[in-house]
Amino acid sequence: MELDYIQEFVTLAESENYLQAAESLFIAQSTLSKHIKSIEADLGAPLFDRTTRKVKLNHFGTAFLPYAKKMLEIKKEYTSVLSSHLADTNSRITIASIPVMAHYHINDVLAEFQFAFPHIHLDITEADSAQMGEMLKTGACDFAFLREFKEEEETFQTITFDTDHVVAIFPATHPLAGKDFVTLNELKEENLFFLNKGTLMYSLCYNACLTAGFTPNVTFTSHRAANMIDLVRKGMGVALLTKQPALVFADSSVSAVDVVPYLENSIRLTYLKGRKLSAPSRQFLNFVQTWAKQRDPLSQQI
């Protein structure tokens, strides 16, 4: 009986809802259903009474639940003991990340993991998402916190860590400043500032403008949001940036306005499909997965 399946059983027992349980576990409902049936086959008895809307523990499931929790507690204990005996050569994880680590709480999860597992050494480097895809393929890093991109579904496993969307940064005196939202078409005559060419954010914004029916007049590119916003402040143009990093550098001299339709983007923890993870890497993956789940307000309601 797979211990991972036991965790899924406990989660479903507590939520009594396949959709909520599957989302909190970052797996498909069909996968969760298959795993629960596998446990029931091993035990030789159904564990839930199922309806079209909910599932509820039956008397078999109620009897099994405390033992399932004990199994998970034992796993936690032996994992902790064994991890303390890992050789130093096997206790190193290389992690790449987009530069705006602090704004998406990446620094927080890295620091908390390091505190929880001081024997595991973290090597951390910054890079653009496109670069990190190649780093993962070549083994230059074990994990990457990057913005979602098309290739990831074919080549990589991912966990959604945070989400964001694009805003337009105007000088406070601009006619569009202070609006609830703007469309890209309203920006077609503006001097636009994008993050550097070759970045996923440049491609996202540039292609969105083309889809809206115009070629953007990009007059400044940079890898620093602070420089872009400072030029906005001086009346040189309008910057397109993701909201969370932009708000860190914004003040009353500029206005951040949502662009609609939303240009959404996810920050994802990513690793190579089919690669066998070391014990420290599995610990890191489980830690980030749990951390992201606990931080998500929706998962808190489960």
ChimeraX commands (.cxc) that place a marker at each C-alpha (Angstrom):
marker #1 position 0.00,0.00,0.00 radius 0.5
marker #1 position 1.53,3.34,-1.09 radius 0.5
marker #1 position 2.02,5.79,1.79 radius 0.5
marker #1 position 1.32,8.67,-0.60 radius 0.5
marker #1 position -2.09,7.09,-1.19 radius 0.5
marker #1 position -2.64,7.04,2.57 radius 0.5
marker #1 position -2.08,10.80,2.70 radius 0.5
marker #1 position -4.62,11.19,-0.10 radius 0.5
marker #1 position -7.12,9.07,1.84 radius 0.5
marker #1 position -6.73,11.25,4.95 radius 0.5
marker #1 position -7.11,14.43,2.91 radius 0.5
marker #1 position -10.28,13.14,1.24 radius 0.5
marker #1 position -11.66,11.95,4.57 radius 0.5
marker #1 position -11.19,15.44,6.03 radius 0.5
marker #1 position -12.54,17.38,3.04 radius 0.5
marker #1 position -15.35,14.97,2.01 radius 0.5
marker #1 position -15.05,16.40,-1.50 radius 0.5
marker #1 position -13.05,14.90,-4.39 radius 0.5
marker #1 position -12.49,18.24,-6.15 radius 0.5
marker #1 position -11.23,20.05,-3.06 radius 0.5
marker #1 position -9.03,17.12,-2.03 radius 0.5
marker #1 position -7.53,16.74,-5.51 radius 0.5
marker #1 position -6.76,20.47,-5.75 radius 0.5
marker #1 position -5.10,20.55,-2.33 radius 0.5
marker #1 position -3.00,17.51,-3.30 radius 0.5
marker #1 position -2.14,18.96,-6.75 radius 0.5
marker #1 position -3.43,15.89,-8.57 radius 0.5
marker #1 position -6.33,15.15,-10.90 radius 0.5
marker #1 position -9.64,13.90,-9.50 radius 0.5
marker #1 position -9.36,10.78,-11.65 radius 0.5
marker #1 position -5.93,10.04,-10.15 radius 0.5
marker #1 position -7.23,10.53,-6.62 radius 0.5
marker #1 position -10.20,8.23,-7.32 radius 0.5
marker #1 position -7.87,5.56,-8.73 radius 0.5
marker #1 position -5.61,5.71,-5.67 radius 0.5
marker #1 position -8.52,5.47,-3.23 radius 0.5
marker #1 position -9.84,2.42,-5.08 radius 0.5
marker #1 position -6.35,0.88,-4.85 radius 0.5
marker #1 position -6.40,1.25,-1.04 radius 0.5
marker #1 position -9.89,-0.22,-0.88 radius 0.5
marker #1 position -8.76,-3.16,-3.01 radius 0.5
marker #1 position -5.81,-3.78,-0.67 radius 0.5
marker #1 position -8.06,-3.64,2.40 radius 0.5
marker #1 position -10.88,-5.61,0.80 radius 0.5
marker #1 position -13.56,-3.11,1.80 radius 0.5
marker #1 position -14.98,0.23,0.65 radius 0.5
marker #1 position -13.98,3.18,2.81 radius 0.5
marker #1 position -16.48,5.82,1.69 radius 0.5
marker #1 position -20.16,6.22,0.99 radius 0.5
marker #1 position -20.30,8.16,-2.26 radius 0.5
marker #1 position -22.98,10.53,-3.56 radius 0.5
marker #1 position -22.98,12.83,-6.60 radius 0.5
marker #1 position -21.82,15.78,-4.47 radius 0.5
marker #1 position -19.86,14.42,-1.51 radius 0.5
marker #1 position -18.07,11.44,-0.10 radius 0.5
marker #1 position -18.30,10.40,3.54 radius 0.5
marker #1 position -16.42,7.83,5.56 radius 0.5
marker #1 position -18.38,4.65,6.18 radius 0.5
marker #1 position -17.75,2.48,9.25 radius 0.5
marker #1 position -14.78,0.76,7.54 radius 0.5
marker #1 position -13.22,4.11,6.69 radius 0.5
marker #1 position -13.86,5.47,10.18 radius 0.5
marker #1 position -12.12,2.45,11.70 radius 0.5
marker #1 position -9.15,2.77,9.31 radius 0.5
marker #1 position -8.63,6.55,9.64 radius 0.5
marker #1 position -6.70,6.61,12.97 radius 0.5
marker #1 position -4.34,3.91,11.69 radius 0.5
marker #1 position -3.80,5.85,8.48 radius 0.5
marker #1 position -2.82,8.91,10.51 radius 0.5
marker #1 position -0.44,6.83,12.60 radius 0.5
marker #1 position 1.21,5.51,9.43 radius 0.5
marker #1 position 1.77,9.07,8.23 radius 0.5
marker #1 position 3.17,10.10,11.60 radius 0.5
marker #1 position 5.60,7.16,11.54 radius 0.5
marker #1 position 6.65,8.13,8.01 radius 0.5
marker #1 position 7.32,11.67,9.19 radius 0.5
marker #1 position 9.44,10.39,12.07 radius 0.5
marker #1 position 11.58,7.97,10.06 radius 0.5
marker #1 position 12.02,10.48,7.25 radius 0.5
marker #1 position 13.34,13.00,9.76 radius 0.5
marker #1 position 15.72,10.45,11.30 radius 0.5
marker #1 position 17.03,9.19,7.98 radius 0.5
marker #1 position 17.47,12.68,6.55 radius 0.5
marker #1 position 19.81,13.56,9.39 radius 0.5
marker #1 position 22.13,10.76,8.25 radius 0.5
marker #1 position 22.33,11.78,4.60 radius 0.5
marker #1 position 25.86,12.18,3.34 radius 0.5
marker #1 position 26.90,15.74,2.55 radius 0.5
marker #1 position 27.41,14.90,-1.12 radius 0.5
marker #1 position 23.78,13.82,-1.33 radius 0.5
marker #1 position 22.50,16.82,0.64 radius 0.5
marker #1 position 22.94,19.56,-1.92 radius 0.5
marker #1 position 20.11,21.02,-4.01 radius 0.5
marker #1 position 20.66,23.51,-6.83 radius 0.5
marker #1 position 17.79,25.94,-7.30 radius 0.5
marker #1 position 17.32,28.61,-9.96 radius 0.5
marker #1 position 14.78,31.40,-9.69 radius 0.5
marker #1 position 13.41,34.45,-11.44 radius 0.5
marker #1 position 15.04,37.62,-10.01 radius 0.5
marker #1 position 11.92,38.91,-8.20 radius 0.5
marker #1 position 12.24,36.27,-5.49 radius 0.5
marker #1 position 11.18,38.40,-2.53 radius 0.5
marker #1 position 8.03,39.70,-4.21 radius 0.5
marker #1 position 6.64,36.18,-4.75 radius 0.5
marker #1 position 7.70,34.86,-1.31 radius 0.5
marker #1 position 10.29,32.54,-2.84 radius 0.5
marker #1 position 12.86,33.78,-0.32 radius 0.5
marker #1 position 10.43,32.91,2.47 radius 0.5
marker #1 position 10.01,29.28,1.50 radius 0.5
marker #1 position 13.76,28.85,0.88 radius 0.5
marker #1 position 14.63,30.29,4.28 radius 0.5
marker #1 position 12.02,28.18,6.07 radius 0.5
marker #1 position 13.23,25.03,4.34 radius 0.5
marker #1 position 16.85,25.79,5.25 radius 0.5
marker #1 position 15.86,26.32,8.88 radius 0.5
marker #1 position 13.92,23.05,8.94 radius 0.5
marker #1 position 16.70,21.06,7.18 radius 0.5
marker #1 position 20.01,22.70,8.08 radius 0.5
marker #1 position 22.01,19.68,6.85 radius 0.5
marker #1 position 20.79,20.22,3.26 radius 0.5
marker #1 position 22.84,22.79,1.39 radius 0.5
marker #1 position 21.01,25.07,-1.06 radius 0.5
marker #1 position 22.82,26.54,-4.07 radius 0.5
marker #1 position 20.61,29.35,-5.43 radius 0.5
marker #1 position 21.03,31.40,-8.60 radius 0.5
marker #1 position 18.94,33.93,-10.52 radius 0.5
marker #1 position 18.03,33.57,-14.19 radius 0.5
marker #1 position 15.22,34.24,-16.65 radius 0.5
marker #1 position 12.56,31.57,-17.13 radius 0.5
marker #1 position 13.73,30.69,-20.66 radius 0.5
marker #1 position 17.30,30.17,-19.41 radius 0.5
marker #1 position 16.11,28.01,-16.54 radius 0.5
marker #1 position 14.36,25.63,-18.92 radius 0.5
marker #1 position 17.73,24.81,-20.44 radius 0.5
marker #1 position 19.37,24.62,-17.01 radius 0.5
marker #1 position 16.84,21.99,-15.93 radius 0.5
marker #1 position 17.39,19.96,-19.10 radius 0.5
marker #1 position 21.18,19.95,-18.74 radius 0.5
marker #1 position 21.13,19.24,-15.01 radius 0.5
marker #1 position 22.60,22.64,-14.12 radius 0.5
marker #1 position 19.81,22.97,-11.55 radius 0.5
marker #1 position 17.50,20.55,-9.79 radius 0.5
marker #1 position 14.53,22.90,-9.44 radius 0.5
marker #1 position 13.51,26.27,-10.81 radius 0.5
marker #1 position 11.01,28.89,-9.71 radius 0.5
marker #1 position 9.97,30.28,-13.08 radius 0.5
marker #1 position 7.14,31.83,-15.02 radius 0.5
marker #1 position 4.98,29.34,-16.90 radius 0.5
marker #1 position 5.86,28.72,-20.54 radius 0.5
marker #1 position 4.51,26.52,-23.34 radius 0.5
marker #1 position 7.14,23.80,-23.25 radius 0.5
marker #1 position 6.70,22.98,-19.59 radius 0.5
marker #1 position 3.77,20.57,-20.00 radius 0.5
marker #1 position 5.74,18.30,-22.32 radius 0.5
marker #1 position 9.08,18.32,-20.54 radius 0.5
marker #1 position 8.59,19.35,-16.92 radius 0.5
marker #1 position 6.61,18.63,-13.79 radius 0.5
marker #1 position 5.30,21.77,-12.12 radius 0.5
marker #1 position 3.66,23.02,-8.93 radius 0.5
marker #1 position 1.88,26.37,-9.04 radius 0.5
marker #1 position 3.51,28.50,-6.35 radius 0.5
marker #1 position 1.97,31.93,-6.97 radius 0.5
marker #1 position -0.02,33.81,-9.63 radius 0.5
marker #1 position 0.07,37.36,-10.96 radius 0.5
marker #1 position -1.14,39.51,-13.84 radius 0.5
marker #1 position 0.13,42.46,-15.88 radius 0.5
marker #1 position -0.55,46.07,-14.95 radius 0.5
marker #1 position 0.18,49.30,-16.79 radius 0.5
marker #1 position 2.23,51.82,-14.79 radius 0.5
marker #1 position 1.29,55.43,-15.62 radius 0.5
marker #1 position 2.56,58.77,-14.33 radius 0.5
marker #1 position 0.05,60.00,-11.76 radius 0.5
marker #1 position -0.84,62.89,-14.09 radius 0.5
marker #1 position -1.66,60.64,-17.07 radius 0.5
marker #1 position -5.33,60.74,-18.24 radius 0.5
marker #1 position -5.60,56.94,-17.74 radius 0.5
marker #1 position -4.08,56.96,-14.24 radius 0.5
marker #1 position -6.51,56.00,-11.52 radius 0.5
marker #1 position -8.83,54.00,-13.76 radius 0.5
marker #1 position -9.97,50.59,-12.56 radius 0.5
marker #1 position -8.61,48.99,-15.74 radius 0.5
marker #1 position -7.35,49.72,-19.25 radius 0.5
marker #1 position -7.25,47.71,-22.46 radius 0.5
marker #1 position -4.13,47.26,-24.53 radius 0.5
marker #1 position -5.75,49.20,-27.36 radius 0.5
marker #1 position -5.75,52.26,-25.11 radius 0.5
marker #1 position -1.94,52.02,-25.00 radius 0.5
marker #1 position -1.21,51.71,-28.71 radius 0.5
marker #1 position -0.05,55.34,-29.03 radius 0.5
marker #1 position 2.09,55.22,-25.89 radius 0.5
marker #1 position 5.84,54.77,-25.53 radius 0.5
marker #1 position 5.98,51.40,-23.80 radius 0.5
marker #1 position 8.58,49.95,-21.44 radius 0.5
marker #1 position 9.04,46.16,-21.35 radius 0.5
marker #1 position 11.38,43.81,-19.53 radius 0.5
marker #1 position 14.36,42.80,-21.67 radius 0.5
marker #1 position 14.02,41.02,-25.00 radius 0.5
marker #1 position 14.40,37.27,-24.64 radius 0.5
marker #1 position 12.44,37.19,-21.39 radius 0.5
marker #1 position 9.05,35.55,-21.16 radius 0.5
marker #1 position 7.52,38.82,-19.93 radius 0.5
marker #1 position 8.71,40.62,-23.07 radius 0.5
marker #1 position 7.15,37.92,-25.26 radius 0.5
marker #1 position 3.93,37.89,-23.23 radius 0.5
marker #1 position 3.40,41.65,-23.51 radius 0.5
marker #1 position 4.63,42.01,-27.10 radius 0.5
marker #1 position 2.48,39.17,-28.41 radius 0.5
marker #1 position -0.55,40.42,-26.49 radius 0.5
marker #1 position -0.20,43.79,-28.23 radius 0.5
marker #1 position -0.01,42.07,-31.62 radius 0.5
marker #1 position -3.13,40.08,-30.77 radius 0.5
marker #1 position -4.85,43.35,-29.84 radius 0.5
marker #1 position -4.12,44.60,-33.36 radius 0.5
marker #1 position -1.05,46.82,-33.08 radius 0.5
marker #1 position 2.73,46.66,-32.92 radius 0.5
marker #1 position 3.86,48.13,-29.59 radius 0.5
marker #1 position 6.18,51.13,-29.63 radius 0.5
marker #1 position 8.76,49.74,-27.22 radius 0.5
marker #1 position 11.16,52.58,-26.38 radius 0.5
marker #1 position 12.89,51.10,-23.33 radius 0.5
marker #1 position 13.73,47.61,-22.12 radius 0.5
marker #1 position 15.38,46.68,-18.84 radius 0.5
marker #1 position 15.76,43.85,-16.37 radius 0.5
marker #1 position 15.06,46.24,-13.48 radius 0.5
marker #1 position 11.48,47.24,-12.71 radius 0.5
marker #1 position 12.76,50.13,-10.55 radius 0.5
marker #1 position 14.42,51.78,-13.58 radius 0.5
marker #1 position 11.30,51.34,-15.71 radius 0.5
marker #1 position 9.06,52.89,-13.06 radius 0.5
marker #1 position 11.47,55.77,-12.50 radius 0.5
marker #1 position 11.25,56.66,-16.20 radius 0.5
marker #1 position 7.46,56.43,-15.97 radius 0.5
marker #1 position 7.63,58.82,-13.03 radius 0.5
marker #1 position 9.55,61.24,-15.23 radius 0.5
marker #1 position 6.87,61.11,-17.94 radius 0.5
marker #1 position 8.87,59.10,-20.49 radius 0.5
marker #1 position 6.26,56.42,-21.13 radius 0.5
marker #1 position 4.13,53.59,-19.71 radius 0.5
marker #1 position 5.54,50.35,-18.25 radius 0.5
marker #1 position 3.95,46.91,-18.49 radius 0.5
marker #1 position 4.94,44.79,-15.50 radius 0.5
marker #1 position 3.47,42.08,-13.31 radius 0.5
marker #1 position 1.57,43.57,-10.42 radius 0.5
marker #1 position 3.30,42.21,-7.31 radius 0.5
marker #1 position 6.85,43.38,-8.17 radius 0.5
marker #1 position 5.52,46.65,-9.63 radius 0.5
marker #1 position 3.74,47.65,-6.43 radius 0.5
marker #1 position 6.97,47.33,-4.46 radius 0.5
marker #1 position 8.51,50.21,-6.45 radius 0.5
marker #1 position 5.35,52.25,-7.02 radius 0.5
marker #1 position 4.38,55.31,-4.99 radius 0.5
marker #1 position 1.94,58.21,-5.24 radius 0.5
marker #1 position 3.80,59.61,-8.27 radius 0.5
marker #1 position 2.65,56.66,-10.43 radius 0.5
marker #1 position -0.53,54.65,-10.88 radius 0.5
marker #1 position -0.75,50.87,-11.42 radius 0.5
marker #1 position -3.83,49.95,-13.48 radius 0.5
marker #1 position -4.97,46.41,-14.33 radius 0.5
marker #1 position -4.76,45.48,-18.02 radius 0.5
marker #1 position -7.84,43.63,-19.32 radius 0.5
marker #1 position -8.37,41.02,-20.50 radius 0.5
marker #1 position -5.96,39.87,-17.78 radius 0.5
marker #1 position -2.52,38.81,-18.95 radius 0.5
marker #1 position -2.09,36.20,-16.25 radius 0.5
marker #1 position 1.08,34.38,-15.37 radius 0.5
marker #1 position 1.91,31.71,-12.81 radius 0.5
marker #1 position 5.11,31.28,-10.83 radius 0.5
marker #1 position 5.83,27.56,-10.72 radius 0.5
marker #1 position 8.28,25.27,-9.03 radius 0.5
marker #1 position 9.52,23.18,-11.94 radius 0.5
marker #1 position 11.65,20.07,-12.36 radius 0.5
marker #1 position 12.48,17.67,-15.18 radius 0.5
marker #1 position 9.98,14.92,-15.96 radius 0.5
marker #1 position 11.27,11.39,-15.46 radius 0.5
marker #1 position 14.26,12.46,-13.38 radius 0.5
marker #1 position 14.77,10.38,-10.25 radius 0.5
marker #1 position 14.82,12.76,-7.29 radius 0.5
marker #1 position 17.31,12.39,-4.46 radius 0.5
marker #1 position 16.00,12.14,-0.90 radius 0.5
marker #1 position 16.81,15.84,-0.19 radius 0.5
marker #1 position 15.10,16.84,-3.43 radius 0.5
marker #1 position 11.98,14.91,-2.46 radius 0.5
marker #1 position 12.02,16.63,0.91 radius 0.5
marker #1 position 12.29,20.01,-0.78 radius 0.5
marker #1 position 9.48,19.20,-3.21 radius 0.5
marker #1 position 7.16,18.03,-0.41 radius 0.5
marker #1 position 8.05,21.06,1.71 radius 0.5
marker #1 position 7.26,23.56,-1.08 radius 0.5
marker #1 position 4.07,21.70,-1.97 radius 0.5
marker #1 position 2.84,21.86,1.62 radius 0.5
marker #1 position 3.96,25.47,2.04 radius 0.5
marker #1 position 2.09,26.59,-1.10 radius 0.5
marker #1 position -1.03,24.70,-0.02 radius 0.5
marker #1 position -1.06,26.30,3.43 radius 0.5
marker #1 position -0.54,29.78,1.96 radius 0.5
marker #1 position -3.41,29.39,-0.54 radius 0.5
marker #1 position -6.60,30.87,1.02 radius 0.5
marker #1 position -8.76,28.37,-0.88 radius 0.5
marker #1 position -6.87,25.41,0.55 radius 0.5
marker #1 position -7.30,26.86,4.02 radius 0.5
marker #1 position -11.05,26.36,3.64 radius 0.5
marker #1 position -10.77,22.64,2.91 radius 0.5
marker link #1:1,2 radius 0.2
marker link #1:2,3 radius 0.2
marker link #1:3,4 radius 0.2
marker link #1:4,5 radius 0.2
marker link #1:5,6 radius 0.2
marker link #1:6,7 radius 0.2
marker link #1:7,8 radius 0.2
marker link #1:8,9 radius 0.2
marker link #1:9,10 radius 0.2
marker link #1:10,11 radius 0.2
marker link #1:11,12 radius 0.2
marker link #1:12,13 radius 0.2
marker link #1:13,14 radius 0.2
marker link #1:14,15 radius 0.2
marker link #1:15,16 radius 0.2
marker link #1:16,17 radius 0.2
marker link #1:17,18 radius 0.2
marker link #1:18,19 radius 0.2
marker link #1:19,20 radius 0.2
marker link #1:20,21 radius 0.2
marker link #1:21,22 radius 0.2
marker link #1:22,23 radius 0.2
marker link #1:23,24 radius 0.2
marker link #1:24,25 radius 0.2
marker link #1:25,26 radius 0.2
marker link #1:26,27 radius 0.2
marker link #1:27,28 radius 0.2
marker link #1:28,29 radius 0.2
marker link #1:29,30 radius 0.2
marker link #1:30,31 radius 0.2
marker link #1:31,32 radius 0.2
marker link #1:32,33 radius 0.2
marker link #1:33,34 radius 0.2
marker link #1:34,35 radius 0.2
marker link #1:35,36 radius 0.2
marker link #1:36,37 radius 0.2
marker link #1:37,38 radius 0.2
marker link #1:38,39 radius 0.2
marker link #1:39,40 radius 0.2
marker link #1:40,41 radius 0.2
marker link #1:41,42 radius 0.2
marker link #1:42,43 radius 0.2
marker link #1:43,44 radius 0.2
marker link #1:44,45 radius 0.2
marker link #1:45,46 radius 0.2
marker link #1:46,47 radius 0.2
marker link #1:47,48 radius 0.2
marker link #1:48,49 radius 0.2
marker link #1:49,50 radius 0.2
marker link #1:50,51 radius 0.2
marker link #1:51,52 radius 0.2
marker link #1:52,53 radius 0.2
marker link #1:53,54 radius 0.2
marker link #1:54,55 radius 0.2
marker link #1:55,56 radius 0.2
marker link #1:56,57 radius 0.2
marker link #1:57,58 radius 0.2
marker link #1:58,59 radius 0.2
marker link #1:59,60 radius 0.2
marker link #1:60,61 radius 0.2
marker link #1:61,62 radius 0.2
marker link #1:62,63 radius 0.2
marker link #1:63,64 radius 0.2
marker link #1:64,65 radius 0.2
marker link #1:65,66 radius 0.2
marker link #1:66,67 radius 0.2
marker link #1:67,68 radius 0.2
marker link #1:68,69 radius 0.2
marker link #1:69,70 radius 0.2
marker link #1:70,71 radius 0.2
marker link #1:71,72 radius 0.2
marker link #1:72,73 radius 0.2
marker link #1:73,74 radius 0.2
marker link #1:74,75 radius 0.2
marker link #1:75,76 radius 0.2
marker link #1:76,77 radius 0.2
marker link #1:77,78 radius 0.2
marker link #1:78,79 radius 0.2
marker link #1:79,80 radius 0.2
marker link #1:80,81 radius 0.2
marker link #1:81,82 radius 0.2
marker link #1:82,83 radius 0.2
marker link #1:83,84 radius 0.2
marker link #1:84,85 radius 0.2
marker link #1:85,86 radius 0.2
marker link #1:86,87 radius 0.2
marker link #1:87,88 radius 0.2
marker link #1:88,89 radius 0.2
marker link #1:89,90 radius 0.2
marker link #1:90,91 radius 0.2
marker link #1:91,92 radius 0.2
marker link #1:92,93 radius 0.2
marker link #1:93,94 radius 0.2
marker link #1:94,95 radius 0.2
marker link #1:95,96 radius 0.2
marker link #1:96,97 radius 0.2
marker link #1:97,98 radius 0.2
marker link #1:98,99 radius 0.2
marker link #1:99,100 radius 0.2
marker link #1:100,101 radius 0.2
marker link #1:101,102 radius 0.2
marker link #1:102,103 radius 0.2
marker link #1:103,104 radius 0.2
marker link #1:104,105 radius 0.2
marker link #1:105,106 radius 0.2
marker link #1:106,107 radius 0.2
marker link #1:107,108 radius 0.2
marker link #1:108,109 radius 0.2
marker link #1:109,110 radius 0.2
marker link #1:110,111 radius 0.2
marker link #1:111,112 radius 0.2
marker link #1:112,113 radius 0.2
marker link #1:113,114 radius 0.2
marker link #1:114,115 radius 0.2
marker link #1:115,116 radius 0.2
marker link #1:116,117 radius 0.2
marker link #1:117,118 radius 0.2
marker link #1:118,119 radius 0.2
marker link #1:119,120 radius 0.2
marker link #1:120,121 radius 0.2
marker link #1:121,122 radius 0.2
marker link #1:122,123 radius 0.2
marker link #1:123,124 radius 0.2
marker link #1:124,125 radius 0.2
marker link #1:125,126 radius 0.2
marker link #1:126,127 radius 0.2
marker link #1:127,128 radius 0.2
marker link #1:128,129 radius 0.2
marker link #1:129,130 radius 0.2
marker link #1:130,131 radius 0.2
marker link #1:131,132 radius 0.2
marker link #1:132,133 radius 0.2
marker link #1:133,134 radius 0.2
marker link #1:134,135 radius 0.2
marker link #1:135,136 radius 0.2
marker link #1:136,137 radius 0.2
marker link #1:137,138 radius 0.2
marker link #1:138,139 radius 0.2
marker link #1:139,140 radius 0.2
marker link #1:140,141 radius 0.2
marker link #1:141,142 radius 0.2
marker link #1:142,143 radius 0.2
marker link #1:143,144 radius 0.2
marker link #1:144,145 radius 0.2
marker link #1:145,146 radius 0.2
marker link #1:146,147 radius 0.2
marker link #1:147,148 radius 0.2
marker link #1:148,149 radius 0.2
marker link #1:149,150 radius 0.2
marker link #1:150,151 radius 0.2
marker link #1:151,152 radius 0.2
marker link #1:152,153 radius 0.2
marker link #1:153,154 radius 0.2
marker link #1:154,155 radius 0.2
marker link #1:155,156 radius 0.2
marker link #1:156,157 radius 0.2
marker link #1:157,158 radius 0.2
marker link #1:158,159 radius 0.2
marker link #1:159,160 radius 0.2
marker link #1:160,161 radius 0.2
marker link #1:161,162 radius 0.2
marker link #1:162,163 radius 0.2
marker link #1:163,164 radius 0.2
marker link #1:164,165 radius 0.2
marker link #1:165,166 radius 0.2
marker link #1:166,167 radius 0.2
marker link #1:167,168 radius 0.2
marker link #1:168,169 radius 0.2
marker link #1:169,170 radius 0.2
marker link #1:170,171 radius 0.2
marker link #1:171,172 radius 0.2
marker link #1:172,173 radius 0.2
marker link #1:173,174 radius 0.2
marker link #1:174,175 radius 0.2
marker link #1:175,176 radius 0.2
marker link #1:176,177 radius 0.2
marker link #1:177,178 radius 0.2
marker link #1:178,179 radius 0.2
marker link #1:179,180 radius 0.2
marker link #1:180,181 radius 0.2
marker link #1:181,182 radius 0.2
marker link #1:182,183 radius 0.2
marker link #1:183,184 radius 0.2
marker link #1:184,185 radius 0.2
marker link #1:185,186 radius 0.2
marker link #1:186,187 radius 0.2
marker link #1:187,188 radius 0.2
marker link #1:188,189 radius 0.2
marker link #1:189,190 radius 0.2
marker link #1:190,191 radius 0.2
marker link #1:191,192 radius 0.2
marker link #1:192,193 radius 0.2
marker link #1:193,194 radius 0.2
marker link #1:194,195 radius 0.2
marker link #1:195,196 radius 0.2
marker link #1:196,197 radius 0.2
marker link #1:197,198 radius 0.2
marker link #1:198,199 radius 0.2
marker link #1:199,200 radius 0.2
marker link #1:200,201 radius 0.2
marker link #1:201,202 radius 0.2
marker link #1:202,203 radius 0.2
marker link #1:203,204 radius 0.2
marker link #1:204,205 radius 0.2
marker link #1:205,206 radius 0.2
marker link #1:206,207 radius 0.2
marker link #1:207,208 radius 0.2
marker link #1:208,209 radius 0.2
marker link #1:209,210 radius 0.2
marker link #1:210,211 radius 0.2
marker link #1:211,212 radius 0.2
marker link #1:212,213 radius 0.2
marker link #1:213,214 radius 0.2
marker link #1:214,215 radius 0.2
marker link #1:215,216 radius 0.2
marker link #1:216,217 radius 0.2
marker link #1:217,218 radius 0.2
marker link #1:218,219 radius 0.2
marker link #1:219,220 radius 0.2
marker link #1:220,221 radius 0.2
marker link #1:221,222 radius 0.2
marker link #1:222,223 radius 0.2
marker link #1:223,224 radius 0.2
marker link #1:224,225 radius 0.2
marker link #1:225,226 radius 0.2
marker link #1:226,227 radius 0.2
marker link #1:227,228 radius 0.2
marker link #1:228,229 radius 0.2
marker link #1:229,230 radius 0.2
marker link #1:230,231 radius 0.2
marker link #1:231,232 radius 0.2
marker link #1:232,233 radius 0.2
marker link #1:233,234 radius 0.2
marker link #1:234,235 radius 0.2
marker link #1:235,236 radius 0.2
marker link #1:236,237 radius 0.2
marker link #1:237,238 radius 0.2
marker link #1:238,239 radius 0.2
marker link #1:239,240 radius 0.2
marker link #1:240,241 radius 0.2
marker link #1:241,242 radius 0.2
marker link #1:242,243 radius 0.2
marker link #1:243,244 radius 0.2
marker link #1:244,245 radius 0.2
marker link #1:245,246 radius 0.2
marker link #1:246,247 radius 0.2
marker link #1:247,248 radius 0.2
marker link #1:248,249 radius 0.2
marker link #1:249,250 radius 0.2
marker link #1:250,251 radius 0.2
marker link #1:251,252 radius 0.2
marker link #1:252,253 radius 0.2
marker link #1:253,254 radius 0.2
marker link #1:254,255 radius 0.2
marker link #1:255,256 radius 0.2
marker link #1:256,257 radius 0.2
marker link #1:257,258 radius 0.2
marker link #1:258,259 radius 0.2
marker link #1:259,260 radius 0.2
marker link #1:260,261 radius 0.2
marker link #1:261,262 radius 0.2
marker link #1:262,263 radius 0.2
marker link #1:263,264 radius 0.2
marker link #1:264,265 radius 0.2
marker link #1:265,266 radius 0.2
marker link #1:266,267 radius 0.2
marker link #1:267,268 radius 0.2
marker link #1:268,269 radius 0.2
marker link #1:269,270 radius 0.2
marker link #1:270,271 radius 0.2
marker link #1:271,272 radius 0.2
marker link #1:272,273 radius 0.2
marker link #1:273,274 radius 0.2
marker link #1:274,275 radius 0.2
marker link #1:275,276 radius 0.2
marker link #1:276,277 radius 0.2
marker link #1:277,278 radius 0.2
marker link #1:278,279 radius 0.2
marker link #1:279,280 radius 0.2
marker link #1:280,281 radius 0.2
marker link #1:281,282 radius 0.2
marker link #1:282,283 radius 0.2
marker link #1:283,284 radius 0.2
marker link #1:284,285 radius 0.2
marker link #1:285,286 radius 0.2
marker link #1:286,287 radius 0.2
marker link #1:287,288 radius 0.2
marker link #1:288,289 radius 0.2
marker link #1:289,290 radius 0.2
marker link #1:290,291 radius 0.2
marker link #1:291,292 radius 0.2
marker link #1:292,293 radius 0.2
marker link #1:293,294 radius 0.2
marker link #1:294,295 radius 0.2
marker link #1:295,296 radius 0.2
marker link #1:296,297 radius 0.2
marker link #1:297,298 radius 0.2
marker link #1:298,299 radius 0.2
marker link #1:299,300 radius 0.2
marker link #1:300,301 radius 0.2
marker link #1:301,302 radius 0.2
view
